Amino acid sequence: MSRHPQHSRPTPRQAVAAAEFLAGQEITHTECRRCGSGISGIDGRYACGHCGWVNHWSEGHTVLPPEDQDPDA
């Protein structure tokens, strides 16, 4: 048994969907408001790995999908 997870290759359709999604994302950088560490996020949404601070979702630079279109809901 391998300690490394086995990953399947994405289908061409999945690869296109992933590329389209990623093309619309922007990596952003700021300073953690709690501990001052330099952190990076996606579209202005941040989570600090040092102290656990997370900014509110509404502070992001883009509109989030409605619940019925959110694949993680």
PDB file of N, H, CA, C and O in Angstrom:
ATOM      1  N   MET A   1       0.843  -1.183   0.000  1.00  0.00           N
ATOM      2  CA  MET A   1       0.000   0.000   0.000  1.00  0.00           C
ATOM      3  C   MET A   1       0.886   1.244   0.000  1.00  0.00           C
ATOM      4  O   MET A   1       1.805   1.358   0.811  1.00  0.00           O
ATOM      5  N   SER A   2       0.614   2.149  -0.887  1.00  0.00           N
ATOM      6  H   SER A   2      -0.132   2.056  -1.546  1.00  0.00           H
ATOM      7  CA  SER A   2       1.395   3.372  -1.021  1.00  0.00           C
ATOM      8  C   SER A   2       0.920   4.434  -0.039  1.00  0.00           C
ATOM      9  O   SER A   2      -0.273   4.540   0.246  1.00  0.00           O
ATOM     10  N   ARG A   3       1.855   5.211   0.471  1.00  0.00           N
ATOM     11  H   ARG A   3       2.824   5.125   0.240  1.00  0.00           H
ATOM     12  CA  ARG A   3       1.502   6.323   1.353  1.00  0.00           C
ATOM     13  C   ARG A   3       1.064   7.537   0.550  1.00  0.00           C
ATOM     14  O   ARG A   3       0.512   8.486   1.106  1.00  0.00           O
ATOM     15  N   HIS A   4       1.303   7.512  -0.738  1.00  0.00           N
ATOM     16  H   HIS A   4       1.751   6.741  -1.190  1.00  0.00           H
ATOM     17  CA  HIS A   4       0.942   8.628  -1.604  1.00  0.00           C
ATOM     18  C   HIS A   4      -0.395   8.335  -2.273  1.00  0.00           C
ATOM     19  O   HIS A   4      -0.605   7.234  -2.781  1.00  0.00           O
ATOM     20  N   PRO A   5      -1.300   9.310  -2.278  1.00  0.00           N
ATOM     21  CA  PRO A   5      -2.592   9.073  -2.925  1.00  0.00           C
ATOM     22  C   PRO A   5      -2.429   8.885  -4.431  1.00  0.00           C
ATOM     23  O   PRO A   5      -1.565   9.499  -5.059  1.00  0.00           O
ATOM     24  N   GLN A   6      -3.251   8.049  -4.981  1.00  0.00           N
ATOM     25  H   GLN A   6      -3.952   7.550  -4.472  1.00  0.00           H
ATOM     26  CA  GLN A   6      -3.248   7.828  -6.422  1.00  0.00           C
ATOM     27  C   GLN A   6      -4.242   8.799  -7.051  1.00  0.00           C
ATOM     28  O   GLN A   6      -5.407   8.841  -6.655  1.00  0.00           O
ATOM     29  N   HIS A   7      -3.794   9.566  -8.012  1.00  0.00           N
ATOM     30  H   HIS A   7      -2.848   9.532  -8.334  1.00  0.00           H
ATOM     31  CA  HIS A   7      -4.648  10.546  -8.672  1.00  0.00           C
ATOM     32  C   HIS A   7      -4.913  10.095 -10.102  1.00  0.00           C
ATOM     33  O   HIS A   7      -4.004   9.668 -10.815  1.00  0.00           O
ATOM     34  N   SER A   8      -6.158  10.198 -10.500  1.00  0.00           N
ATOM     35  H   SER A   8      -6.896  10.544  -9.921  1.00  0.00           H
ATOM     36  CA  SER A   8      -6.485   9.883 -11.885  1.00  0.00           C
ATOM     37  C   SER A   8      -6.266  11.127 -12.742  1.00  0.00           C
ATOM     38  O   SER A   8      -6.312  12.252 -12.244  1.00  0.00           O
ATOM     39  N   ARG A   9      -6.034  10.917 -14.000  1.00  0.00           N
ATOM     40  H   ARG A   9      -5.997  10.004 -14.404  1.00  0.00           H
ATOM     41  CA  ARG A   9      -5.850  12.037 -14.928  1.00  0.00           C
ATOM     42  C   ARG A   9      -7.212  12.641 -15.225  1.00  0.00           C
ATOM     43  O   ARG A   9      -8.188  11.911 -15.394  1.00  0.00           O
ATOM     44  N   PRO A  10      -7.291  13.963 -15.291  1.00  0.00           N
ATOM     45  CA  PRO A  10      -8.577  14.586 -15.624  1.00  0.00           C
ATOM     46  C   PRO A  10      -8.943  14.314 -17.083  1.00  0.00           C
ATOM     47  O   PRO A  10      -8.078  14.142 -17.941  1.00  0.00           O
ATOM     48  N   THR A  11     -10.228  14.282 -17.330  1.00  0.00           N
ATOM     49  H   THR A  11     -10.931  14.422 -16.633  1.00  0.00           H
ATOM     50  CA  THR A  11     -10.688  14.154 -18.711  1.00  0.00           C
ATOM     51  C   THR A  11     -10.401  15.476 -19.423  1.00  0.00           C
ATOM     52  O   THR A  11     -10.187  16.493 -18.762  1.00  0.00           O
ATOM     53  N   PRO A  12     -10.394  15.481 -20.748  1.00  0.00           N
ATOM     54  CA  PRO A  12     -10.192  16.755 -21.456  1.00  0.00           C
ATOM     55  C   PRO A  12     -11.223  17.810 -21.043  1.00  0.00           C
ATOM     56  O   PRO A  12     -10.889  18.989 -20.921  1.00  0.00           O
ATOM     57  N   ARG A  13     -12.447  17.399 -20.833  1.00  0.00           N
ATOM     58  H   ARG A  13     -12.718  16.442 -20.932  1.00  0.00           H
ATOM     59  CA  ARG A  13     -13.501  18.342 -20.424  1.00  0.00           C
ATOM     60  C   ARG A  13     -13.189  18.938 -19.044  1.00  0.00           C
ATOM     61  O   ARG A  13     -13.350  20.140 -18.832  1.00  0.00           O
ATOM     62  N   GLN A  14     -12.743  18.089 -18.109  1.00  0.00           N
ATOM     63  H   GLN A  14     -12.613  17.113 -18.281  1.00  0.00           H
ATOM     64  CA  GLN A  14     -12.379  18.572 -16.773  1.00  0.00           C
ATOM     65  C   GLN A  14     -11.184  19.515 -16.847  1.00  0.00           C
ATOM     66  O   GLN A  14     -11.141  20.521 -16.139  1.00  0.00           O
ATOM     67  N   ALA A  15     -10.219  19.196 -17.697  1.00  0.00           N
ATOM     68  H   ALA A  15     -10.254  18.379 -18.272  1.00  0.00           H
ATOM     69  CA  ALA A  15      -9.032  20.046 -17.834  1.00  0.00           C
ATOM     70  C   ALA A  15      -9.405  21.424 -18.374  1.00  0.00           C
ATOM     71  O   ALA A  15      -8.878  22.435 -17.910  1.00  0.00           O
ATOM     72  N   VAL A  16     -10.303  21.469 -19.342  1.00  0.00           N
ATOM     73  H   VAL A  16     -10.731  20.647 -19.719  1.00  0.00           H
ATOM     74  CA  VAL A  16     -10.752  22.752 -19.896  1.00  0.00           C
ATOM     75  C   VAL A  16     -11.494  23.551 -18.834  1.00  0.00           C
ATOM     76  O   VAL A  16     -11.269  24.752 -18.691  1.00  0.00           O
ATOM     77  N   ALA A  17     -12.379  22.891 -18.086  1.00  0.00           N
ATOM     78  H   ALA A  17     -12.562  21.915 -18.203  1.00  0.00           H
ATOM     79  CA  ALA A  17     -13.133  23.579 -17.030  1.00  0.00           C
ATOM     80  C   ALA A  17     -12.194  24.127 -15.963  1.00  0.00           C
ATOM     81  O   ALA A  17     -12.388  25.245 -15.485  1.00  0.00           O
ATOM     82  N   ALA A  18     -11.180  23.355 -15.586  1.00  0.00           N
ATOM     83  H   ALA A  18     -11.022  22.447 -15.975  1.00  0.00           H
ATOM     84  CA  ALA A  18     -10.216  23.813 -14.582  1.00  0.00           C
ATOM     85  C   ALA A  18      -9.415  25.002 -15.100  1.00  0.00           C
ATOM     86  O   ALA A  18      -9.184  25.962 -14.365  1.00  0.00           O
ATOM     87  N   ALA A  19      -8.991  24.944 -16.352  1.00  0.00           N
ATOM     88  H   ALA A  19      -9.178  24.163 -16.948  1.00  0.00           H
ATOM     89  CA  ALA A  19      -8.220  26.048 -16.932  1.00  0.00           C
ATOM     90  C   ALA A  19      -9.052  27.319 -17.006  1.00  0.00           C
ATOM     91  O   ALA A  19      -8.544  28.406 -16.727  1.00  0.00           O
ATOM     92  N   GLU A  20     -10.325  27.200 -17.377  1.00  0.00           N
ATOM     93  H   GLU A  20     -10.737  26.318 -17.602  1.00  0.00           H
ATOM     94  CA  GLU A  20     -11.201  28.371 -17.433  1.00  0.00           C
ATOM     95  C   GLU A  20     -11.398  28.975 -16.047  1.00  0.00           C
ATOM     96  O   GLU A  20     -11.389  30.195 -15.887  1.00  0.00           O
ATOM     97  N   PHE A  21     -11.575  28.116 -15.047  1.00  0.00           N
ATOM     98  H   PHE A  21     -11.582  27.125 -15.177  1.00  0.00           H
ATOM     99  CA  PHE A  21     -11.741  28.593 -13.676  1.00  0.00           C
ATOM    100  C   PHE A  21     -10.485  29.320 -13.206  1.00  0.00           C
ATOM    101  O   PHE A  21     -10.570  30.426 -12.672  1.00  0.00           O
ATOM    102  N   LEU A  22      -9.331  28.709 -13.400  1.00  0.00           N
ATOM    103  H   LEU A  22      -9.262  27.810 -13.833  1.00  0.00           H
ATOM    104  CA  LEU A  22      -8.080  29.292 -12.918  1.00  0.00           C
ATOM    105  C   LEU A  22      -7.719  30.580 -13.646  1.00  0.00           C
ATOM    106  O   LEU A  22      -7.089  31.462 -13.062  1.00  0.00           O
ATOM    107  N   ALA A  23      -8.106  30.701 -14.903  1.00  0.00           N
ATOM    108  H   ALA A  23      -8.618  29.985 -15.378  1.00  0.00           H
ATOM    109  CA  ALA A  23      -7.802  31.913 -15.663  1.00  0.00           C
ATOM    110  C   ALA A  23      -8.476  33.133 -15.058  1.00  0.00           C
ATOM    111  O   ALA A  23      -7.990  34.252 -15.217  1.00  0.00           O
ATOM    112  N   GLY A  24      -9.580  32.932 -14.371  1.00  0.00           N
ATOM    113  H   GLY A  24      -9.976  32.022 -14.241  1.00  0.00           H
ATOM    114  CA  GLY A  24     -10.307  34.042 -13.764  1.00  0.00           C
ATOM    115  C   GLY A  24      -9.887  34.360 -12.345  1.00  0.00           C
ATOM    116  O   GLY A  24     -10.466  35.253 -11.727  1.00  0.00           O
ATOM    117  N   GLN A  25      -8.901  33.661 -11.807  1.00  0.00           N
ATOM    118  H   GLN A  25      -8.430  32.935 -12.309  1.00  0.00           H
ATOM    119  CA  GLN A  25      -8.462  33.861 -10.426  1.00  0.00           C
ATOM    120  C   GLN A  25      -7.220  34.751 -10.379  1.00  0.00           C
ATOM    121  O   GLN A  25      -6.393  34.737 -11.291  1.00  0.00           O
ATOM    122  N   GLU A  26      -7.107  35.516  -9.309  1.00  0.00           N
ATOM    123  H   GLU A  26      -7.778  35.527  -8.567  1.00  0.00           H
ATOM    124  CA  GLU A  26      -5.934  36.369  -9.124  1.00  0.00           C
ATOM    125  C   GLU A  26      -5.317  36.064  -7.762  1.00  0.00           C
ATOM    126  O   GLU A  26      -6.010  36.088  -6.745  1.00  0.00           O
ATOM    127  N   ILE A  27      -4.024  35.779  -7.741  1.00  0.00           N
ATOM    128  H   ILE A  27      -3.461  35.760  -8.567  1.00  0.00           H
ATOM    129  CA  ILE A  27      -3.327  35.590  -6.470  1.00  0.00           C
ATOM    130  C   ILE A  27      -3.009  36.973  -5.925  1.00  0.00           C
ATOM    131  O   ILE A  27      -2.372  37.784  -6.597  1.00  0.00           O
ATOM    132  N   THR A  28      -3.458  37.236  -4.699  1.00  0.00           N
ATOM    133  H   THR A  28      -3.975  36.577  -4.153  1.00  0.00           H
ATOM    134  CA  THR A  28      -3.263  38.539  -4.072  1.00  0.00           C
ATOM    135  C   THR A  28      -2.438  38.370  -2.802  1.00  0.00           C
ATOM    136  O   THR A  28      -2.374  37.277  -2.238  1.00  0.00           O
ATOM    137  N   HIS A  29      -1.813  39.445  -2.358  1.00  0.00           N
ATOM    138  H   HIS A  29      -1.866  40.333  -2.816  1.00  0.00           H
ATOM    139  CA  HIS A  29      -0.917  39.402  -1.200  1.00  0.00           C
ATOM    140  C   HIS A  29      -1.262  40.540  -0.244  1.00  0.00           C
ATOM    141  O   HIS A  29      -1.646  41.630  -0.668  1.00  0.00           O
ATOM    142  N   THR A  30      -1.119  40.269   1.052  1.00  0.00           N
ATOM    143  H   THR A  30      -0.807  39.384   1.396  1.00  0.00           H
ATOM    144  CA  THR A  30      -1.352  41.295   2.066  1.00  0.00           C
ATOM    145  C   THR A  30      -0.623  40.906   3.346  1.00  0.00           C
ATOM    146  O   THR A  30       0.084  39.899   3.396  1.00  0.00           O
ATOM    147  N   GLU A  31      -0.806  41.709   4.361  1.00  0.00           N
ATOM    148  H   GLU A  31      -1.380  42.527   4.320  1.00  0.00           H
ATOM    149  CA  GLU A  31      -0.247  41.444   5.683  1.00  0.00           C
ATOM    150  C   GLU A  31      -1.381  40.993   6.595  1.00  0.00           C
ATOM    151  O   GLU A  31      -2.457  41.590   6.590  1.00  0.00           O
ATOM    152  N   CYS A  32      -1.147  39.946   7.372  1.00  0.00           N
ATOM    153  H   CYS A  32      -0.272  39.460   7.376  1.00  0.00           H
ATOM    154  CA  CYS A  32      -2.160  39.454   8.307  1.00  0.00           C
ATOM    155  C   CYS A  32      -2.510  40.559   9.300  1.00  0.00           C
ATOM    156  O   CYS A  32      -1.624  41.190   9.876  1.00  0.00           O
ATOM    157  N   ARG A  33      -3.789  40.782   9.492  1.00  0.00           N
ATOM    158  H   ARG A  33      -4.509  40.269   9.024  1.00  0.00           H
ATOM    159  CA  ARG A  33      -4.239  41.834  10.402  1.00  0.00           C
ATOM    160  C   ARG A  33      -4.035  41.472  11.867  1.00  0.00           C
ATOM    161  O   ARG A  33      -4.071  42.351  12.729  1.00  0.00           O
ATOM    162  N   ARG A  34      -3.823  40.198  12.160  1.00  0.00           N
ATOM    163  H   ARG A  34      -3.794  39.484  11.460  1.00  0.00           H
ATOM    164  CA  ARG A  34      -3.631  39.791  13.551  1.00  0.00           C
ATOM    165  C   ARG A  34      -2.153  39.708  13.926  1.00  0.00           C
ATOM    166  O   ARG A  34      -1.742  40.276  14.938  1.00  0.00           O
ATOM    167  N   CYS A  35      -1.346  39.004  13.119  1.00  0.00           N
ATOM    168  H   CYS A  35      -1.681  38.543  12.297  1.00  0.00           H
ATOM    169  CA  CYS A  35       0.045  38.773  13.526  1.00  0.00           C
ATOM    170  C   CYS A  35       1.072  39.475  12.645  1.00  0.00           C
ATOM    171  O   CYS A  35       2.256  39.496  12.982  1.00  0.00           O
ATOM    172  N   GLY A  36       0.641  40.054  11.518  1.00  0.00           N
ATOM    173  H   GLY A  36      -0.320  40.037  11.244  1.00  0.00           H
ATOM    174  CA  GLY A  36       1.556  40.795  10.660  1.00  0.00           C
ATOM    175  C   GLY A  36       2.322  39.970   9.645  1.00  0.00           C
ATOM    176  O   GLY A  36       3.122  40.523   8.889  1.00  0.00           O
ATOM    177  N   SER A  37       2.103  38.661   9.605  1.00  0.00           N
ATOM    178  H   SER A  37       1.454  38.212  10.219  1.00  0.00           H
ATOM    179  CA  SER A  37       2.792  37.817   8.625  1.00  0.00           C
ATOM    180  C   SER A  37       2.354  38.170   7.213  1.00  0.00           C
ATOM    181  O   SER A  37       1.211  38.570   6.994  1.00  0.00           O
ATOM    182  N   GLY A  38       3.259  38.024   6.259  1.00  0.00           N
ATOM    183  H   GLY A  38       4.188  37.699   6.436  1.00  0.00           H
ATOM    184  CA  GLY A  38       2.896  38.198   4.861  1.00  0.00           C
ATOM    185  C   GLY A  38       2.110  36.982   4.400  1.00  0.00           C
ATOM    186  O   GLY A  38       2.564  35.851   4.571  1.00  0.00           O
ATOM    187  N   ILE A  39       0.933  37.200   3.816  1.00  0.00           N
ATOM    188  H   ILE A  39       0.563  38.119   3.678  1.00  0.00           H
ATOM    189  CA  ILE A  39       0.095  36.089   3.370  1.00  0.00           C
ATOM    190  C   ILE A  39      -0.390  36.326   1.943  1.00  0.00           C
ATOM    191  O   ILE A  39      -0.443  37.461   1.469  1.00  0.00           O
ATOM    192  N   SER A  40      -0.737  35.249   1.279  1.00  0.00           N
ATOM    193  H   SER A  40      -0.694  34.327   1.664  1.00  0.00           H
ATOM    194  CA  SER A  40      -1.288  35.301  -0.074  1.00  0.00           C
ATOM    195  C   SER A  40      -2.676  34.691  -0.051  1.00  0.00           C
ATOM    196  O   SER A  40      -2.993  33.859   0.798  1.00  0.00           O
ATOM    197  N   GLY A  41      -3.489  35.116  -0.991  1.00  0.00           N
ATOM    198  H   GLY A  41      -3.231  35.792  -1.681  1.00  0.00           H
ATOM    199  CA  GLY A  41      -4.843  34.586  -1.080  1.00  0.00           C
ATOM    200  C   GLY A  41      -5.307  34.581  -2.522  1.00  0.00           C
ATOM    201  O   GLY A  41      -4.543  34.877  -3.442  1.00  0.00           O
ATOM    202  N   ILE A  42      -6.559  34.245  -2.701  1.00  0.00           N
ATOM    203  H   ILE A  42      -7.180  34.005  -1.954  1.00  0.00           H
ATOM    204  CA  ILE A  42      -7.175  34.236  -4.020  1.00  0.00           C
ATOM    205  C   ILE A  42      -8.235  35.322  -4.049  1.00  0.00           C
ATOM    206  O   ILE A  42      -9.162  35.313  -3.240  1.00  0.00           O
ATOM    207  N   ASP A  43      -8.101  36.252  -4.975  1.00  0.00           N
ATOM    208  H   ASP A  43      -7.348  36.259  -5.633  1.00  0.00           H
ATOM    209  CA  ASP A  43      -9.085  37.321  -5.165  1.00  0.00           C
ATOM    210  C   ASP A  43      -9.412  38.076  -3.879  1.00  0.00           C
ATOM    211  O   ASP A  43     -10.570  38.417  -3.639  1.00  0.00           O
ATOM    212  N   GLY A  44      -8.405  38.337  -3.057  1.00  0.00           N
ATOM    213  H   GLY A  44      -7.464  38.060  -3.252  1.00  0.00           H
ATOM    214  CA  GLY A  44      -8.611  39.146  -1.859  1.00  0.00           C
ATOM    215  C   GLY A  44      -9.196  38.406  -0.680  1.00  0.00           C
ATOM    216  O   GLY A  44      -9.604  39.032   0.298  1.00  0.00           O
ATOM    217  N   ARG A  45      -9.247  37.093  -0.750  1.00  0.00           N
ATOM    218  H   ARG A  45      -8.916  36.585  -1.545  1.00  0.00           H
ATOM    219  CA  ARG A  45      -9.733  36.296   0.390  1.00  0.00           C
ATOM    220  C   ARG A  45      -8.521  35.587   0.988  1.00  0.00           C
ATOM    221  O   ARG A  45      -7.780  34.888   0.297  1.00  0.00           O
ATOM    222  N   TYR A  46      -8.343  35.789   2.287  1.00  0.00           N
ATOM    223  H   TYR A  46      -8.944  36.357   2.848  1.00  0.00           H
ATOM    224  CA  TYR A  46      -7.117  35.335   2.940  1.00  0.00           C
ATOM    225  C   TYR A  46      -7.387  34.472   4.167  1.00  0.00           C
ATOM    226  O   TYR A  46      -8.430  34.584   4.810  1.00  0.00           O
ATOM    227  N   ALA A  47      -6.423  33.610   4.474  1.00  0.00           N
ATOM    228  H   ALA A  47      -5.575  33.519   3.952  1.00  0.00           H
ATOM    229  CA  ALA A  47      -6.396  32.841   5.713  1.00  0.00           C
ATOM    230  C   ALA A  47      -4.925  32.730   6.112  1.00  0.00           C
ATOM    231  O   ALA A  47      -4.095  32.291   5.317  1.00  0.00           O
ATOM    232  N   CYS A  48      -4.604  33.129   7.345  1.00  0.00           N
ATOM    233  H   CYS A  48      -5.278  33.485   7.992  1.00  0.00           H
ATOM    234  CA  CYS A  48      -3.219  33.101   7.820  1.00  0.00           C
ATOM    235  C   CYS A  48      -2.897  31.735   8.417  1.00  0.00           C
ATOM    236  O   CYS A  48      -3.576  31.270   9.333  1.00  0.00           O
ATOM    237  N   GLY A  49      -1.873  31.110   7.896  1.00  0.00           N
ATOM    238  H   GLY A  49      -1.322  31.488   7.152  1.00  0.00           H
ATOM    239  CA  GLY A  49      -1.442  29.815   8.402  1.00  0.00           C
ATOM    240  C   GLY A  49      -0.682  29.895   9.711  1.00  0.00           C
ATOM    241  O   GLY A  49      -0.470  28.873  10.363  1.00  0.00           O
ATOM    242  N   HIS A  50      -0.266  31.091  10.109  1.00  0.00           N
ATOM    243  H   HIS A  50      -0.438  31.921   9.579  1.00  0.00           H
ATOM    244  CA  HIS A  50       0.490  31.254  11.347  1.00  0.00           C
ATOM    245  C   HIS A  50      -0.422  31.392  12.560  1.00  0.00           C
ATOM    246  O   HIS A  50      -0.215  30.725  13.573  1.00  0.00           O
ATOM    247  N   CYS A  51      -1.433  32.258  12.458  1.00  0.00           N
ATOM    248  H   CYS A  51      -1.601  32.800  11.634  1.00  0.00           H
ATOM    249  CA  CYS A  51      -2.278  32.531  13.635  1.00  0.00           C
ATOM    250  C   CYS A  51      -3.739  32.127  13.450  1.00  0.00           C
ATOM    251  O   CYS A  51      -4.509  32.140  14.411  1.00  0.00           O
ATOM    252  N   GLY A  52      -4.129  31.769  12.222  1.00  0.00           N
ATOM    253  H   GLY A  52      -3.504  31.759  11.442  1.00  0.00           H
ATOM    254  CA  GLY A  52      -5.495  31.327  11.978  1.00  0.00           C
ATOM    255  C   GLY A  52      -6.480  32.419  11.590  1.00  0.00           C
ATOM    256  O   GLY A  52      -7.664  32.141  11.399  1.00  0.00           O
ATOM    257  N   TRP A  53      -6.006  33.668  11.471  1.00  0.00           N
ATOM    258  H   TRP A  53      -5.044  33.894  11.627  1.00  0.00           H
ATOM    259  CA  TRP A  53      -6.901  34.756  11.090  1.00  0.00           C
ATOM    260  C   TRP A  53      -7.433  34.522   9.678  1.00  0.00           C
ATOM    261  O   TRP A  53      -6.704  34.062   8.799  1.00  0.00           O
ATOM    262  N   VAL A  54      -8.717  34.845   9.470  1.00  0.00           N
ATOM    263  H   VAL A  54      -9.309  35.218  10.184  1.00  0.00           H
ATOM    264  CA  VAL A  54      -9.360  34.748   8.158  1.00  0.00           C
ATOM    265  C   VAL A  54     -10.159  36.023   7.939  1.00  0.00           C
ATOM    266  O   VAL A  54     -10.886  36.454   8.833  1.00  0.00           O
ATOM    267  N   ASN A  55     -10.037  36.635   6.759  1.00  0.00           N
ATOM    268  H   ASN A  55      -9.447  36.284   6.032  1.00  0.00           H
ATOM    269  CA  ASN A  55     -10.856  37.819   6.508  1.00  0.00           C
ATOM    270  C   ASN A  55     -12.263  37.400   6.094  1.00  0.00           C
ATOM    271  O   ASN A  55     -12.480  36.271   5.654  1.00  0.00           O
ATOM    272  N   HIS A  56     -13.210  38.316   6.239  1.00  0.00           N
ATOM    273  H   HIS A  56     -13.034  39.232   6.597  1.00  0.00           H
ATOM    274  CA  HIS A  56     -14.607  38.037   5.918  1.00  0.00           C
ATOM    275  C   HIS A  56     -14.754  37.837   4.414  1.00  0.00           C
ATOM    276  O   HIS A  56     -14.092  38.512   3.626  1.00  0.00           O
ATOM    277  N   TRP A  57     -15.611  36.921   4.021  1.00  0.00           N
ATOM    278  H   TRP A  57     -16.149  36.372   4.661  1.00  0.00           H
ATOM    279  CA  TRP A  57     -15.787  36.601   2.601  1.00  0.00           C
ATOM    280  C   TRP A  57     -16.166  37.822   1.770  1.00  0.00           C
ATOM    281  O   TRP A  57     -15.815  37.904   0.593  1.00  0.00           O
ATOM    282  N   SER A  58     -16.877  38.767   2.373  1.00  0.00           N
ATOM    283  H   SER A  58     -17.162  38.701   3.329  1.00  0.00           H
ATOM    284  CA  SER A  58     -17.345  39.937   1.620  1.00  0.00           C
ATOM    285  C   SER A  58     -16.212  40.894   1.246  1.00  0.00           C
ATOM    286  O   SER A  58     -16.416  41.796   0.434  1.00  0.00           O
ATOM    287  N   GLU A  59     -15.023  40.712   1.823  1.00  0.00           N
ATOM    288  H   GLU A  59     -14.857  39.978   2.482  1.00  0.00           H
ATOM    289  CA  GLU A  59     -13.887  41.574   1.517  1.00  0.00           C
ATOM    290  C   GLU A  59     -13.156  41.157   0.238  1.00  0.00           C
ATOM    291  O   GLU A  59     -12.225  41.839  -0.189  1.00  0.00           O
ATOM    292  N   GLY A  60     -13.562  40.059  -0.368  1.00  0.00           N
ATOM    293  H   GLY A  60     -14.319  39.505  -0.021  1.00  0.00           H
ATOM    294  CA  GLY A  60     -12.916  39.600  -1.597  1.00  0.00           C
ATOM    295  C   GLY A  60     -13.180  40.533  -2.761  1.00  0.00           C
ATOM    296  O   GLY A  60     -14.068  41.384  -2.703  1.00  0.00           O
ATOM    297  N   HIS A  61     -12.398  40.365  -3.824  1.00  0.00           N
ATOM    298  H   HIS A  61     -11.677  39.674  -3.872  1.00  0.00           H
ATOM    299  CA  HIS A  61     -12.482  41.235  -4.997  1.00  0.00           C
ATOM    300  C   HIS A  61     -13.519  40.780  -6.013  1.00  0.00           C
ATOM    301  O   HIS A  61     -13.824  41.517  -6.951  1.00  0.00           O
ATOM    302  N   THR A  62     -14.065  39.584  -5.844  1.00  0.00           N
ATOM    303  H   THR A  62     -13.817  38.986  -5.081  1.00  0.00           H
ATOM    304  CA  THR A  62     -15.028  39.053  -6.805  1.00  0.00           C
ATOM    305  C   THR A  62     -16.291  38.612  -6.083  1.00  0.00           C
ATOM    306  O   THR A  62     -16.286  38.394  -4.872  1.00  0.00           O
ATOM    307  N   VAL A  63     -17.360  38.485  -6.835  1.00  0.00           N
ATOM    308  H   VAL A  63     -17.363  38.662  -7.819  1.00  0.00           H
ATOM    309  CA  VAL A  63     -18.628  38.019  -6.284  1.00  0.00           C
ATOM    310  C   VAL A  63     -18.587  36.499  -6.197  1.00  0.00           C
ATOM    311  O   VAL A  63     -18.164  35.830  -7.140  1.00  0.00           O
ATOM    312  N   LEU A  64     -19.024  35.958  -5.072  1.00  0.00           N
ATOM    313  H   LEU A  64     -19.368  36.501  -4.306  1.00  0.00           H
ATOM    314  CA  LEU A  64     -19.080  34.509  -4.922  1.00  0.00           C
ATOM    315  C   LEU A  64     -20.338  33.978  -5.604  1.00  0.00           C
ATOM    316  O   LEU A  64     -21.319  34.710  -5.739  1.00  0.00           O
ATOM    317  N   PRO A  65     -20.325  32.710  -6.037  1.00  0.00           N
ATOM    318  CA  PRO A  65     -21.510  32.164  -6.702  1.00  0.00           C
ATOM    319  C   PRO A  65     -22.659  31.995  -5.709  1.00  0.00           C
ATOM    320  O   PRO A  65     -22.425  31.810  -4.515  1.00  0.00           O
ATOM    321  N   PRO A  66     -23.904  32.059  -6.201  1.00  0.00           N
ATOM    322  CA  PRO A  66     -25.030  31.797  -5.308  1.00  0.00           C
ATOM    323  C   PRO A  66     -24.988  30.343  -4.840  1.00  0.00           C
ATOM    324  O   PRO A  66     -24.350  29.501  -5.473  1.00  0.00           O
ATOM    325  N   GLU A  67     -25.655  30.055  -3.749  1.00  0.00           N
ATOM    326  H   GLU A  67     -26.173  30.739  -3.235  1.00  0.00           H
ATOM    327  CA  GLU A  67     -25.584  28.726  -3.145  1.00  0.00           C
ATOM    328  C   GLU A  67     -25.950  27.615  -4.125  1.00  0.00           C
ATOM    329  O   GLU A  67     -25.313  26.562  -4.123  1.00  0.00           O
ATOM    330  N   ASP A  68     -26.959  27.830  -4.956  1.00  0.00           N
ATOM    331  H   ASP A  68     -27.477  28.685  -4.958  1.00  0.00           H
ATOM    332  CA  ASP A  68     -27.384  26.770  -5.876  1.00  0.00           C
ATOM    333  C   ASP A  68     -26.364  26.507  -6.988  1.00  0.00           C
ATOM    334  O   ASP A  68     -26.472  25.503  -7.692  1.00  0.00           O
ATOM    335  N   GLN A  69     -25.376  27.391  -7.156  1.00  0.00           N
ATOM    336  H   GLN A  69     -25.287  28.206  -6.583  1.00  0.00           H
ATOM    337  CA  GLN A  69     -24.330  27.191  -8.159  1.00  0.00           C
ATOM    338  C   GLN A  69     -22.972  26.894  -7.535  1.00  0.00           C
ATOM    339  O   GLN A  69     -21.988  26.712  -8.252  1.00  0.00           O
ATOM    340  N   ASP A  70     -22.910  26.845  -6.204  1.00  0.00           N
ATOM    341  H   ASP A  70     -23.709  26.993  -5.622  1.00  0.00           H
ATOM    342  CA  ASP A  70     -21.651  26.604  -5.504  1.00  0.00           C
ATOM    343  C   ASP A  70     -21.403  25.101  -5.394  1.00  0.00           C
ATOM    344  O   ASP A  70     -22.176  24.406  -4.734  1.00  0.00           O
ATOM    345  N   PRO A  71     -20.348  24.582  -6.019  1.00  0.00           N
ATOM    346  CA  PRO A  71     -20.094  23.140  -5.959  1.00  0.00           C
ATOM    347  C   PRO A  71     -19.706  22.661  -4.564  1.00  0.00           C
ATOM    348  O   PRO A  71     -19.763  21.461  -4.296  1.00  0.00           O
ATOM    349  N   ASP A  72     -19.314  23.562  -3.674  1.00  0.00           N
ATOM    350  H   ASP A  72     -19.267  24.537  -3.892  1.00  0.00           H
ATOM    351  CA  ASP A  72     -18.914  23.172  -2.321  1.00  0.00           C
ATOM    352  C   ASP A  72     -20.036  23.304  -1.302  1.00  0.00           C
ATOM    353  O   ASP A  72     -19.846  22.959  -0.135  1.00  0.00           O
ATOM    354  N   ALA A  73     -21.193  23.794  -1.713  1.00  0.00           N
ATOM    355  H   ALA A  73     -21.347  24.074  -2.660  1.00  0.00           H
ATOM    356  CA  ALA A  73     -22.305  24.004  -0.767  1.00  0.00           C
ATOM    357  C   ALA A  73     -22.968  22.696  -0.409  1.00  0.00           C
ATOM    358  O   ALA A  73     -23.919  22.679   0.372  1.00  0.00           O
TER     359      ALA A  73
END
